[in-house]
Amino acid sequence: MLRLPGVDDVNQTASPSTVSAPSVTPTTPSTHTVKAGDTLFGLAVKYGVTRTALAAANGITETGALKTGQVLSIQGQTTA
């Protein structure tokens, strides 16, 4: 016979539990100031956005170089 923890009576049924989905919160900063060594790909990964979206939001090409001190707009959300 199979015994389940917390079930003493074989005729006992488990009550359904409520599971809630993670909430989406805007935790991504709205801007990032480029530092030496930053890359578009690295920043996209850091902020959870695509390189294409990051480039488009800032009017730059995906292959263009970033300039130290350049302020980039970061648009996106992460799940909590």
C-alpha positions as CSV (number, residue, x, y, z in Angstrom):
1,M,0.0,0.0,0.0
2,L,1.2,3.5,-0.9
3,R,1.3,5.9,2.0
4,L,1.2,9.7,1.4
5,P,2.5,12.1,3.9
6,G,-0.3,13.9,5.7
7,V,-3.0,11.4,4.5
8,D,-4.1,9.1,7.3
9,D,-7.3,7.8,5.7
10,V,-7.1,6.1,2.3
11,N,-10.5,7.6,1.5
12,Q,-9.4,11.1,2.2
13,T,-9.1,13.4,-0.8
14,A,-6.7,16.2,-1.2
15,S,-8.1,19.7,-1.3
16,P,-7.1,21.7,-4.3
17,S,-4.4,24.3,-3.7
18,T,-4.4,27.7,-5.3
19,V,-1.4,28.5,-7.4
20,S,-0.9,32.1,-8.6
21,A,1.1,33.1,-11.6
22,P,4.1,35.4,-11.1
23,S,3.3,39.0,-11.3
24,V,4.9,41.2,-14.0
25,T,6.6,44.2,-12.6
26,P,8.5,46.9,-14.4
27,T,11.9,46.4,-12.7
28,T,14.0,47.4,-15.7
29,P,15.5,50.9,-15.4
30,S,14.4,53.3,-18.0
31,T,17.9,54.4,-19.0
32,H,21.5,53.1,-18.9
33,T,24.6,55.2,-19.2
34,V,27.2,53.3,-21.3
35,K,30.4,52.5,-19.6
36,A,33.7,51.4,-21.1
37,G,33.4,47.8,-22.2
38,D,29.6,47.8,-22.6
39,T,28.2,46.1,-25.6
40,L,24.7,46.2,-27.1
41,F,24.5,42.4,-26.7
42,G,25.7,42.4,-23.1
43,L,23.2,45.2,-22.2
44,A,20.4,43.4,-23.9
45,V,21.1,40.2,-21.9
46,K,21.5,42.3,-18.7
47,Y,18.1,44.0,-19.1
48,G,16.3,41.0,-20.6
49,V,15.5,42.6,-23.9
50,T,16.6,41.7,-27.5
51,R,19.5,43.4,-29.1
52,T,17.2,44.4,-31.9
53,A,14.7,46.0,-29.6
54,L,17.4,47.9,-27.7
55,A,18.9,49.2,-30.9
56,A,15.5,50.2,-32.3
57,A,14.5,52.0,-29.1
58,N,17.7,54.1,-29.4
59,G,17.8,54.7,-33.1
60,I,21.1,52.9,-33.5
61,T,22.2,49.9,-35.6
62,E,22.8,46.5,-34.0
63,T,26.4,46.5,-35.2
64,G,27.2,50.1,-34.3
65,A,29.7,50.9,-31.6
66,L,28.4,52.4,-28.3
67,K,30.1,55.5,-26.9
68,T,31.1,55.8,-23.3
69,G,28.6,58.2,-21.6
70,Q,25.9,57.5,-24.2
71,V,22.5,57.2,-22.5
72,L,20.4,54.4,-23.8
73,S,16.7,54.0,-23.3
74,I,15.8,50.5,-21.9
75,Q,12.3,49.3,-22.5
76,G,11.2,46.0,-21.1
77,Q,9.8,44.1,-18.1
78,T,10.9,41.2,-16.0
79,T,8.8,38.7,-14.1
80,A,8.9,38.6,-10.4
